């Protein structure tokens, strides 16, 4: 049926993406097998072109004929076909630099960049080290007498969320709610009721934060963004302010949680690679970059849109494939990170001494992640502190018992049970 229906428009049958994310890398391999760009089906039958070739993806991410603004360039959004109950609704509905295009993106990113600078991130090193040390004290107490400790719960998660909370001046009492709503945004198989509930709760939390900081501004990024909001005609609108906070707070910790989680898992399951590190052959930077390549914290990122017909052969892609004007594009980062055309036949292998560890885990081009320096810093500090303190660290369960988070966007584990020695 699919083949007959699609023959008239020249599209192949789409690969149906598993919204639960149960097999991120198996699915990534299937995407690559269908070519460097292939049609996929997202939740609720929404279709997009998944791009898995690193070089093709880089070209598309930097081409001005590719937009992130659904309000201008995605007919399904413009025509009202995308429901607020769609599991990916928040990813396309927000009005911030993540979904902006052209001059609007430049304006919004410039405003946010004033507050979220690499220098400000690097100045956080002493505080990140303090947080890591305090968390490892708790981990040690929890793991005494051979007790199993869930490192994702006790270390990988609280470190980035505490850093981002302090950076944005979030009150401690909002911590639990923040975690719940961010998890909900990444939950790509959520029910319609869960989707709408999370959307309402997230904006309520950000609204409370803005109201607090308007009453009592401080030396934090929320106060800086409020100042940008009031910066004449070029400032953030109220909706842009809230949506920017949604973006920075959610992306600011979920990806780093996954990075730390995946790097720990990789080292514990590849003792030969951990030995390279301990011998001084490689650095913690090598570990972080290879972990980002082989286990992209964001497996697939929605969505971009073709501003006009894009002939893939003109981008170095396959002959005969055209992404039509207004069609959606999915950046398949997990598939790109293990592409044998770039990394060789051992692309799936975690190799900290690999010469080419270039990756797209933080994106590319004008939408490159502003938080990349902070994420890398947190991961290096966290990993070194953990493995220095617990040299006998080991998994408490077999690899087969580890379960992925319920998402095809977020790539991490639900839990990471370990014994400290």
MARMI-940925 format. One record per residue: x, y, z of N, C-alpha, C in turn. Coordinates in steps of 0.1 Angstrom, whole numbers, padded with zeros to 4 digits, always signed. Example, Ala and Ser with C-alpha at 12.3 -4.5 7.8 and 13.67 -1.06 7.14 Angstrom:
2
+0132-0057+0078+0123-0045+0078+0132-0033+0078/+0128-0022+0071+0137-0011+0071+0129+0000+0079/
//
This chain:
421
+0008-0012+0000+0000+0000+0000+0009+0013+0000/+0019+0013+0009+0028+0024+0010+0034+0027-0003/+0040+0017-0010+0047+0019-0022+0038+0024-0033/+0025+0020-0034+0016+0025-0044+0012+0039-0041/+0010+0042-0028+0006+0056-0025+0018+0066-0028/+0030+0062-0024+0041+0071-0025+0047+0072-0039/+0044+0062-0048+0050+0063-0061+0047+0075-0069/+0035+0081-0066+0031+0093-0074+0039+0105-0070/+0044+0106-0058+0052+0117-0055+0067+0114-0054/+0071+0102-0057+0085+0099-0058+0092+0096-0045/+0084+0094-0034+0090+0092-0021+0090+0077-0018/+0100+0072-0012+0100+0058-0007+0091+0056+0005/+0089+0044+0009+0081+0042+0022+0090+0047+0033/+0084+0054+0042+0092+0060+0053+0096+0049+0063/+0107+0051+0070+0111+0043+0081+0104+0048+0093/+0096+0040+0100+0089+0045+0111+0098+0045+0124/+0100+0057+0129+0108+0059+0141+0101+0054+0153/+0108+0046+0162+0102+0041+0174+0102+0053+0184/+0090+0058+0188+0090+0069+0197+0096+0066+0211/+0097+0053+0215+0102+0050+0228+0117+0050+0228/+0124+0050+0217+0139+0050+0217+0145+0038+0222/+0139+0026+0221+0144+0014+0227+0157+0009+0220/+0159+0013+0208+0171+0008+0201+0177+0019+0193/+0183+0029+0199+0188+0041+0192+0197+0037+0181/+0207+0029+0184+0218+0026+0175+0214+0016+0164/+0205+0007+0168+0199-0002+0157+0191+0006+0147/+0183+0016+0152+0176+0024+0143+0185+0033+0135/+0195+0038+0141+0205+0047+0134+0211+0039+0123/+0214+0026+0125+0220+0018+0115+0211+0016+0103/+0198+0014+0106+0188+0012+0096+0186+0025+0088/+0187+0037+0094+0186+0049+0087+0198+0050+0077/+0210+0047+0082+0222+0048+0073+0221+0038+0062/+0215+0026+0064+0214+0016+0053+0205+0021+0042/+0196+0030+0045+0187+0035+0035+0193+0047+0027/+0205+0051+0030+0212+0062+0023+0214+0073+0032/+0222+0083+0027+0226+0095+0035+0214+0104+0039/+0203+0103+0031+0191+0110+0035+0179+0101+0031/+0170+0099+0041+0159+0090+0039+0146+0095+0046/+0135+0091+0041+0122+0096+0046+0119+0087+0059/+0115+0094+0069+0111+0087+0082+0098+0092+0086/+0091+0084+0095+0078+0088+0100+0080+0090+0115/+0076+0102+0120+0077+0105+0134+0063+0102+0141/+0062+0104+0154+0049+0102+0160+0037+0109+0153/+0026+0103+0153+0013+0108+0147+0014+0109+0132/+0023+0101+0126+0024+0101+0111+0031+0113+0105/+0037+0122+0113+0044+0133+0107+0057+0128+0100/+0059+0133+0088+0071+0128+0080+0082+0138+0080/+0094+0133+0079+0106+0142+0078+0117+0134+0070/+0127+0141+0066+0138+0135+0059+0150+0134+0070/+0154+0122+0073+0165+0120+0082+0178+0121+0075/+0187+0129+0079+0200+0130+0073+0211+0124+0082/+0218+0114+0077+0227+0107+0085+0242+0108+0081/+0244+0113+0069+0258+0116+0064+0264+0128+0071/+0275+0127+0078+0280+0139+0085+0283+0151+0076/+0289+0148+0064+0292+0159+0055+0280+0165+0049/+0270+0157+0045+0258+0162+0040+0250+0170+0050/+0250+0165+0063+0244+0172+0074+0250+0185+0076/+0263+0186+0076+0270+0199+0078+0266+0209+0068/+0266+0204+0055+0262+0214+0044+0248+0219+0046/+0239+0210+0050+0225+0215+0052+0224+0224+0064/+0231+0221+0075+0230+0229+0087+0235+0243+0085/+0243+0245+0074+0249+0259+0072+0243+0265+0060/+0233+0259+0053+0227+0265+0041+0216+0274+0045/+0215+0286+0039+0204+0295+0043+0191+0291+0037/+0191+0280+0029+0178+0275+0024+0172+0265+0033/+0178+0263+0045+0173+0254+0055+0169+0263+0067/+0157+0262+0071+0151+0270+0082+0148+0262+0094/+0147+0268+0106+0141+0262+0118+0128+0268+0122/+0123+0277+0114+0111+0284+0118+0098+0278+0112/+0090+0270+0120+0078+0264+0114+0068+0274+0110/+0068+0286+0116+0057+0296+0114+0059+0302+0100/+0071+0301+0094+0073+0307+0081+0075+0296+0070/+0080+0284+0074+0084+0275+0064+0079+0260+0065/+0070+0257+0074+0065+0244+0075+0050+0244+0073/+0045+0240+0061+0031+0241+0058+0022+0234+0068/+0027+0222+0074+0018+0215+0083+0015+0223+0096/+0025+0231+0100+0023+0240+0111+0014+0252+0107/+0017+0258+0096+0010+0270+0091-0005+0266+0089/-0008+0254+0084-0021+0250+0082-0029+0245+0094/-0022+0245+0105-0029+0240+0118-0030+0225+0119/-0021+0218+0112-0022+0203+0112-0015+0197+0124/-0006+0205+0131+0002+0200+0142-0005+0204+0155/-0009+0193+0162-0017+0195+0175-0009+0198+0187/-0014+0206+0196-0006+0208+0209-0004+0195+0216/-0011+0184+0213-0009+0171+0219+0001+0163+0213/+0007+0168+0202+0018+0160+0195+0030+0159+0205/+0036+0148+0206+0048+0146+0216+0059+0156+0213/+0061+0161+0201+0072+0170+0198+0068+0184+0197/+0056+0187+0202+0050+0200+0200+0059+0211+0206/+0064+0209+0218+0072+0220+0224+0085+0222+0216/+0090+0212+0209+0102+0214+0201+0101+0223+0190/+0089+0224+0185+0086+0233+0173+0078+0245+0177/+0071+0245+0188+0062+0256+0191+0069+0268+0198/+0081+0265+0204+0087+0276+0211+0092+0287+0202/+0092+0299+0207+0097+0311+0199+0110+0316+0206/+0121+0310+0201+0134+0314+0207+0144+0312+0196/+0157+0313+0199+0167+0311+0188+0167+0297+0183/+0162+0287+0190+0162+0273+0185+0153+0272+0173/+0142+0280+0172+0133+0279+0161+0133+0291+0152/+0143+0300+0154+0143+0312+0146+0151+0310+0133/+0149+0320+0124+0156+0319+0111+0161+0332+0106/+0172+0333+0100+0177+0345+0094+0180+0356+0104/+0175+0368+0101+0177+0379+0110+0171+0378+0123/+0160+0371+0125+0154+0368+0138+0163+0360+0146/+0169+0349+0140+0178+0341+0148+0190+0349+0152/+0196+0357+0143+0207+0365+0147+0204+0374+0159/+0192+0381+0158+0188+0390+0169+0187+0382+0182/+0180+0371+0182+0178+0364+0195+0191+0358+0200/+0199+0352+0192+0212+0346+0196+0221+0357+0202/+0221+0369+0196+0230+0379+0201+0226+0384+0215/+0213+0384+0217+0208+0388+0230+0212+0378+0241/+0210+0365+0237+0213+0354+0247+0228+0353+0249/+0236+0355+0238+0250+0354+0239+0256+0364+0249/+0250+0375+0250+0255+0385+0260+0255+0380+0274/+0245+0371+0277+0243+0366+0290+0251+0352+0292/+0251+0344+0281+0256+0331+0282+0270+0330+0274/+0280+0335+0280+0293+0336+0273+0302+0324+0277/+0311+0320+0268+0321+0309+0271+0329+0313+0283/+0333+0326+0284+0341+0331+0296+0333+0329+0309/+0320+0332+0309+0312+0330+0321+0311+0316+0325/+0310+0307+0314+0309+0293+0317+0322+0288+0323/+0334+0292+0318+0347+0287+0323+0349+0292+0337/+0344+0304+0340+0345+0309+0354+0338+0300+0364/+0330+0291+0360+0323+0283+0369+0331+0271+0373/+0343+0269+0368+0351+0257+0371+0352+0254+0386/+0356+0264+0395+0357+0261+0409+0343+0256+0415/+0333+0262+0411+0320+0258+0416+0316+0245+0411/+0318+0241+0399+0315+0228+0394+0323+0217+0402/+0336+0220+0404+0344+0211+0412+0339+0209+0426/+0334+0220+0432+0328+0219+0446+0315+0210+0445/+0307+0212+0436+0295+0205+0435+0298+0190+0433/+0307+0187+0424+0311+0173+0421+0317+0166+0434/+0325+0173+0441+0331+0168+0454+0320+0165+0464/+0310+0174+0465+0299+0172+0475+0291+0160+0471/+0288+0159+0458+0280+0148+0453+0287+0135+0455/+0300+0134+0453+0307+0122+0455+0308+0118+0470/+0307+0127+0479+0307+0124+0493+0294+0116+0495/+0283+0121+0489+0270+0114+0491+0270+0100+0485/+0277+0100+0473+0278+0087+0466+0286+0077+0474/+0296+0081+0481+0305+0072+0489+0297+0067+0501/+0289+0076+0507+0281+0071+0518+0270+0061+0514/+0264+0064+0502+0254+0055+0497+0259+0041+0493/+0272+0041+0489+0278+0029+0484+0287+0021+0494/+0286+0025+0506+0294+0018+0517+0288+0003+0518/+0297-0006+0522+0294-0020+0525+0289-0026+0512/+0294-0022+0500+0290-0028+0488+0277-0026+0483/+0270-0016+0488+0256-0012+0483+0257-0007+0469/+0246-0010+0461+0245-0006+0447+0241+0009+0448/+0247+0017+0439+0244+0031+0438+0240+0034+0424/+0229+0041+0422+0225+0046+0408+0232+0059+0405/+0243+0058+0397+0251+0070+0394+0243+0080+0386/+0234+0076+0378+0226+0086+0370+0218+0095+0380/+0212+0088+0390+0203+0095+0399+0211+0103+0409/+0223+0098+0414+0230+0104+0425+0241+0113+0420/+0245+0112+0407+0257+0120+0403+0255+0127+0389/+0252+0118+0379+0250+0124+0366+0240+0134+0365/+0228+0132+0371+0217+0141+0370+0219+0154+0379/+0222+0152+0392+0222+0164+0401+0233+0174+0398/+0244+0169+0392+0255+0179+0390+0251+0189+0379/+0247+0186+0367+0243+0196+0357+0230+0204+0362/+0221+0197+0368+0209+0205+0372+0212+0215+0383/+0221+0212+0392+0225+0222+0402+0233+0234+0395/+0242+0230+0386+0249+0241+0379+0239+0250+0371/+0230+0244+0364+0221+0253+0356+0212+0260+0365/+0208+0255+0376+0199+0261+0385+0206+0274+0391/+0219+0272+0395+0226+0283+0401+0229+0294+0390/+0231+0289+0378+0234+0299+0367+0222+0307+0364/+0210+0302+0365+0198+0309+0362+0191+0314+0374/+0196+0312+0386+0190+0317+0398+0177+0310+0402/+0176+0297+0398+0164+0290+0401+0164+0286+0416/+0153+0289+0423+0152+0286+0438+0152+0271+0440/+0158+0266+0451+0159+0252+0454+0146+0245+0453/+0135+0251+0458+0122+0245+0458+0117+0242+0444/+0122+0247+0434+0118+0244+0420+0125+0233+0414/+0135+0227+0421+0143+0217+0415+0136+0205+0410/+0127+0199+0419+0120+0187+0416+0110+0189+0404/+0103+0201+0404+0094+0203+0393+0102+0206+0380/+0113+0212+0381+0122+0214+0369+0126+0201+0363/+0130+0192+0371+0134+0179+0366+0123+0172+0359/+0111+0172+0365+0099+0165+0360+0095+0171+0346/+0095+0184+0345+0090+0190+0332+0100+0188+0321/+0113+0189+0324+0123+0186+0314+0123+0172+0309/+0122+0163+0319+0120+0149+0315+0108+0147+0305/+0098+0154+0308+0086+0153+0300+0087+0158+0286/+0095+0169+0284+0098+0174+0271+0105+0164+0262/+0114+0156+0268+0122+0147+0261+0115+0133+0259/+0103+0132+0266+0095+0119+0265+0087+0119+0252/+0093+0112+0242+0087+0113+0229+0076+0103+0226/+0073+0095+0236+0061+0086+0234+0050+0089+0245/+0051+0102+0249+0041+0106+0259+0027+0106+0254/+0017+0104+0262+0003+0105+0259-0001+0120+0256/-0012+0122+0249-0016+0136+0247-0018+0143+0260/-0024+0136+0270-0026+0143+0283-0013+0147+0290/-0003+0138+0289+0010+0141+0295+0017+0153+0287/+0016+0153+0274+0022+0164+0267+0016+0178+0271/+0003+0179+0271-0003+0192+0275+0000+0195+0290/+0000+0185+0298+0003+0188+0312+0017+0193+0314/+0027+0187+0308+0041+0192+0309+0042+0206+0303/+0036+0208+0292+0036+0222+0285+0032+0232+0295/+0020+0230+0301+0015+0240+0311+0024+0242+0323/+0029+0231+0328+0037+0231+0340+0050+0238+0338/+0056+0235+0326+0069+0241+0323+0068+0257+0322/+0058+0261+0315+0056+0276+0314+0052+0282+0327/+0045+0275+0335+0041+0280+0349+0054+0282+0357/+0063+0272+0356+0076+0273+0364+0084+0285+0359/+0085+0286+0346+0093+0297+0340+0087+0311+0343/+0074+0311+0343+0067+0324+0347+0069+0328+0361/+0069+0318+0370+0072+0321+0384+0087+0326+0386/+0096+0320+0378+0110+0324+0379+0111+0338+0374/+0105+0342+0363+0106+0355+0358+0100+0365+0368/+0089+0362+0374+0082+0371+0383+0091+0373+0395/+0098+0362+0400+0107+0363+0411+0119+0372+0408/+0125+0371+0396+0136+0379+0393+0133+0393+0389/+0121+0395+0385+0117+0409+0383+0116+0417+0397/+0111+0409+0407+0110+0415+0420+0124+0416+0427/+0132+0406+0425+0145+0406+0431+0156+0401+0422/+0160+0410+0413+0171+0406+0403+0184+0403+0410/+0192+0394+0403+0204+0390+0409+0215+0388+0398/+0226+0383+0402+0237+0381+0393+0236+0367+0387/+0225+0366+0378+0222+0353+0372+0217+0355+0358/+0216+0345+0350+0213+0346+0336+0198+0350+0334/+0189+0346+0343+0175+0350+0342+0174+0365+0343/+0181+0371+0353+0181+0385+0354+0187+0392+0342/+0197+0386+0336+0204+0392+0324+0194+0391+0312/+0187+0380+0311+0177+0379+0300+0165+0388+0302/+0161+0391+0314+0151+0401+0317+0155+0414+0313/+0168+0417+0315+0174+0430+0311+0174+0431+0296/+0177+0420+0289+0176+0419+0274+0162+0421+0270/+0152+0416+0277+0138+0417+0274+0134+0432+0273/+0140+0440+0282+0136+0454+0283+0146+0463+0275/+0153+0457+0266+0164+0464+0258+0158+0471+0246/+0149+0480+0247+0144+0488+0236+0136+0479+0226/+0137+0483+0213+0130+0476+0202+0136+0463+0198/+0149+0461+0202+0155+0448+0198+0155+0438+0209/+0148+0441+0220+0148+0431+0231+0139+0420+0229/+0140+0410+0238+0131+0399+0238+0117+0402+0241/+0107+0396+0233+0093+0398+0237+0091+0389+0250/+0080+0391+0256+0077+0383+0268+0077+0368+0265/+0071+0364+0253+0070+0350+0249+0084+0345+0246/+0092+0353+0239+0106+0349+0236+0114+0348+0249/+0112+0356+0259+0119+0355+0272+0116+0341+0278/+0103+0338+0279+0099+0325+0285+0104+0313+0277/+0103+0314+0264+0107+0303+0255+0123+0301+0255/+0130+0313+0257+0144+0312+0258+0148+0305+0271/+0141+0308+0282+0144+0301+0295+0140+0286+0293/+0129+0283+0287+0126+0268+0284+0137+0261+0277/+0142+0268+0267+0153+0262+0259+0166+0260+0267/+0170+0271+0274+0183+0271+0281+0183+0261+0293/+0172+0261+0300+0171+0253+0312+0170+0238+0308/+0162+0235+0298+0161+0221+0294+0173+0216+0287/+0178+0223+0276+0190+0218+0269+0202+0220+0278/+0201+0229+0288+0213+0232+0296+0217+0221+0306/+0208+0211+0308+0212+0200+0317+0210+0186+0311/+0199+0184+0304+0196+0170+0299+0207+0164+0291/+0213+0172+0281+0223+0167+0273+0236+0164+0281/+0239+0172+0291+0251+0170+0299+0249+0157+0308/+0237+0155+0313+0234+0143+0321+0237+0131+0312/+0232+0131+0300+0235+0120+0291+0250+0118+0288/+0256+0129+0286+0271+0129+0283+0278+0122+0294/+0276+0126+0306+0283+0120+0318+0279+0106+0319/+0266+0103+0319+0261+0089+0320+0268+0080+0310/+0267+0084+0297+0273+0076+0286+0288+0074+0287/+0295+0084+0291+0309+0083+0292+0313+0074+0304/+0306+0074+0315+0309+0065+0326+0306+0051+0321/+0295+0048+0315+0291+0035+0310+0302+0030+0300/+0306+0038+0291+0316+0034+0281+0329+0030+0287/+0334+0038+0297+0347+0035+0304+0346+0022+0312/+0334+0020+0318+0333+0008+0326+0331-0005+0318/+0326-0003+0306+0325-0015+0297+0336-0016+0287/+0346-0007+0288+0358-0008+0279+0370-0006+0288/+0374-0016+0296+0385-0014+0305+0398-0011+0298/+0400-0015+0285+0412-0012+0278+0413+0003+0275/+0402+0009+0273+0402+0024+0270+0404+0031+0283/+0399+0027+0294+0402+0033+0307+0416+0032+0310/+0423+0021+0306+0437+0019+0309+0445+0029+0301/+0441+0032+0289+0448+0042+0281+0448+0056+0288/+0436+0059+0294+0435+0071+0302+0444+0071+0314/+0444+0060+0321+0452+0060+0334+0467+0059+0331/+0471+0055+0319+0485+0054+0316+0490+0068+0310/+0481+0077+0308+0485+0090+0303+0485+0091+0288/+0481+0080+0281+0482+0080+0267+0472+0090+0261/+0460+0091+0267+0450+0101+0263+0446+0109+0275/+0438+0120+0272+0433+0129+0282+0418+0127+0284/+0413+0134+0295+0399+0134+0297+0391+0141+0286/+0398+0150+0279+0392+0157+0268+0390+0147+0257/+0399+0138+0255+0398+0127+0245+0386+0118+0248/+0384+0115+0261+0373+0107+0265+0360+0113+0262/+0359+0126+0266+0346+0134+0264+0343+0135+0249/+0352+0138+0241+0349+0140+0226+0346+0126+0220/+0352+0115+0223+0349+0102+0218+0335+0098+0223/+0332+0101+0235+0319+0097+0240+0308+0105+0233/+0311+0118+0230+0301+0126+0223+0299+0121+0209/+0310+0116+0203+0309+0110+0189+0301+0097+0189/+0305+0088+0197+0299+0074+0196+0286+0073+0203/+0283+0082+0213+0270+0081+0220+0265+0096+0221/+0260+0101+0209+0255+0115+0209+0244+0116+0219/+0245+0126+0229+0235+0128+0239+0221+0131+0233/+0221+0138+0222+0208+0140+0214+0209+0131+0202/+0202+0121+0201+0203+0111+0190+0197+0117+0177/+0186+0123+0178+0180+0129+0166+0173+0142+0170/+0175+0153+0163+0170+0166+0167+0159+0171+0157/+0147+0173+0162+0137+0180+0153+0137+0195+0155/+0133+0202+0145+0131+0199+0131+0136+0211+0123/+0140+0209+0111+0143+0219+0102+0134+0218+0089/+0134+0228+0081+0124+0228+0070+0131+0234+0057/+0128+0229+0046+0134+0233+0033+0126+0246+0029/+0134+0257+0027+0128+0270+0023+0124+0269+0008/+0132+0261+0001+0129+0258-0014+0132+0244-0017/+0129+0239-0028+0134+0226-0032+0149+0224-0031/+0153+0213-0024+0167+0211-0022+0171+0198-0029/+0179+0200-0040+0184+0188-0048+0196+0183-0041/+0195+0171-0035+0206+0165-0027+0219+0163-0034/+0219+0161-0047+0231+0159-0054+0240+0172-0055/+0233+0183-0053+0240+0196-0053+0247+0198-0040/+0244+0190-0030+0250+0191-0017+0260+0179-0015/+0263+0172-0025+0271+0160-0024+0263+0148-0020/+0250+0149-0020+0241+0137-0016+0238+0129-0028/+0228+0120-0026+0224+0110-0036+0217+0117-0048/+0219+0111-0060+0212+0115-0072+0197+0112-0070/+0189+0120-0076+0174+0117-0077+0166+0120-0064/+0173+0125-0054+0166+0128-0041+0164+0143-0040/+0152+0147-0038+0149+0161-0036+0140+0163-0023/+0145+0171-0014+0137+0175-0003+0129+0187-0007/+0116+0185-0008+0107+0195-0014+0105+0207-0004/+0102+0218-0010+0099+0231-0003+0089+0228+0008/+0092+0232+0020+0083+0230+0031+0084+0217+0038/+0092+0207+0033+0093+0194+0040+0102+0195+0051/+0100+0187+0062+0107+0187+0074+0120+0179+0073/+0130+0182+0081+0143+0176+0081+0147+0172+0095/+0151+0160+0098+0155+0155+0111+0170+0153+0111/+0177+0160+0120+0192+0158+0121+0195+0145+0128/+0200+0135+0122+0202+0122+0128+0216+0121+0133/+0218+0127+0145+0232+0128+0150+0238+0115+0155/+0230+0106+0160+0235+0093+0165+0239+0085+0152/+0232+0086+0142+0236+0079+0129+0248+0085+0123/+0249+0099+0124+0261+0105+0118+0274+0102+0126/+0272+0101+0139+0284+0099+0148+0291+0086+0146/+0283+0076+0140+0289+0063+0138+0290+0060+0123/+0291+0070+0114+0290+0068+0100+0303+0062+0095/+0303+0049+0089+0315+0043+0085+0322+0050+0073/+0315+0058+0066+0321+0066+0055+0331+0076+0060/+0329+0081+0073+0338+0090+0078+0348+0084+0088/+0343+0075+0096+0351+0069+0107+0356+0055+0105/+0353+0049+0093+0358+0036+0090+0349+0025+0095/+0354+0013+0092+0346+0001+0095+0344-0001+0110/+0353+0005+0118+0351+0004+0133+0344+0016+0139/+0336+0023+0131+0329+0035+0136+0321+0033+0148/+0316+0020+0151+0308+0018+0163+0316+0016+0175/+0330+0015+0173+0338+0012+0185+0342+0024+0192/+0342+0024+0206+0346+0034+0214+0361+0034+0215/+0368+0043+0210+0383+0043+0209+0388+0057+0212/+0392+0059+0225+0396+0072+0230+0409+0077+0223/+0417+0068+0216+0429+0072+0209+0426+0075+0194/+0413+0074+0190+0410+0076+0176+0414+0090+0172/+0420+0090+0160+0426+0103+0155+0414+0112+0151/+0404+0108+0144+0393+0116+0140+0381+0114+0150/+0380+0124+0159+0369+0123+0169+0359+0135+0166/+0360+0141+0154+0351+0152+0151+0337+0147+0151/+0328+0155+0156+0314+0151+0157+0304+0163+0156/+0292+0160+0155+0281+0170+0154+0272+0170+0166/+0277+0164+0177+0268+0163+0189+0263+0176+0194/+0270+0187+0192+0265+0200+0196+0259+0208+0185/+0257+0201+0173+0252+0208+0162+0263+0214+0153/+0259+0223+0144+0269+0229+0135+0263+0242+0129/+0272+0251+0126+0267+0264+0120+0261+0274+0130/+0252+0282+0125+0247+0293+0133+0239+0288+0145/+0234+0275+0145+0227+0270+0156+0236+0261+0165/+0249+0262+0164+0258+0255+0173+0255+0258+0187/+0254+0248+0196+0250+0249+0210+0258+0259+0218/+0252+0270+0223+0259+0279+0231+0264+0273+0244/+0258+0263+0249+0262+0257+0261+0273+0246+0260/+0279+0244+0248+0289+0234+0246+0301+0236+0255/+0307+0248+0257+0318+0249+0266+0315+0245+0280/+0303+0248+0285+0299+0244+0298+0297+0229+0300/+0290+0223+0290+0288+0209+0290+0301+0201+0290/+0310+0205+0282+0323+0198+0281+0331+0200+0295/+0330+0212+0300+0337+0215+0313+0331+0206+0324/+0318+0205+0325+0311+0197+0335+0315+0183+0334/+0315+0178+0322+0318+0164+0319+0332+0160+0323/+0342+0168+0319+0356+0166+0323+0358+0166+0338/+0353+0175+0344+0354+0176+0359+0347+0164+0366/+0335+0161+0362+0328+0150+0368+0334+0137+0366/+0339+0134+0354+0345+0121+0351+0358+0119+0359/+0367+0129+0358+0379+0128+0365+0378+0127+0380/+0369+0134+0386+0366+0134+0400+0361+0120+0404/+0352+0114+0396+0346+0101+0399+0356+0090+0398/+0364+0089+0387+0373+0078+0385+0385+0079+0394/+0389+0092+0398+0400+0093+0407+0396+0088+0421/+0384+0091+0425+0379+0088+0438+0376+0073+0440/+0371+0067+0429+0366+0053+0430+0373+0045+0418/+0386+0042+0420+0393+0035+0409+0388+0021+0407/+0381+0015+0417+0375+0002+0415+0361+0002+0410/+0356+0013+0406+0342+0014+0401+0338+0004+0391/+0327-0002+0392+0322-0012+0382+0307-0013+0382/+0302-0017+0370+0287-0018+0369+0282-0029+0378/+0270-0027+0383+0264-0037+0392+0255-0046+0385/+0252-0043+0372+0243-0052+0364+0250-0055+0351/+0245-0064+0344+0250-0066+0330+0245-0055+0321/+0252-0054+0310+0248-0043+0300+0234-0045+0295/+0230-0058+0294+0216-0061+0289+0205-0057+0298/+0208-0055+0311+0198-0050+0320+0196-0035+0321/+0205-0028+0314+0204-0013+0314+0193-0009+0304/+0184+0000+0308+0173+0004+0299+0175+0018+0295/+0172+0021+0282+0173+0035+0277+0162+0044+0282/+0165+0057+0282+0154+0066+0286+0143+0065+0275/+0131+0069+0278+0120+0068+0269+0119+0079+0259/+0128+0079+0249+0129+0090+0240+0137+0086+0228/+0134+0091+0216+0142+0089+0204+0151+0101+0202/+0149+0112+0211+0157+0124+0210+0169+0123+0220/+0165+0120+0233+0175+0119+0243+0181+0105+0244/+0195+0104+0244+0202+0092+0244+0209+0090+0257/+0203+0082+0266+0210+0079+0279+0203+0067+0285/+0206+0064+0298+0201+0053+0305+0191+0058+0316/+0181+0050+0319+0171+0053+0329+0179+0053+0343/+0188+0044+0344+0196+0043+0356+0209+0037+0353/+0219+0039+0362+0233+0034+0360+0238+0028+0373/+0233+0016+0376+0237+0010+0389+0252+0006+0389/+0259+0009+0400+0273+0006+0401+0276+0002+0415/+0288-0005+0417+0294-0007+0430+0307+0001+0429/+0310+0007+0441+0322+0015+0441+0335+0008+0441/+0335-0005+0445+0348-0012+0445+0345-0027+0444/
//
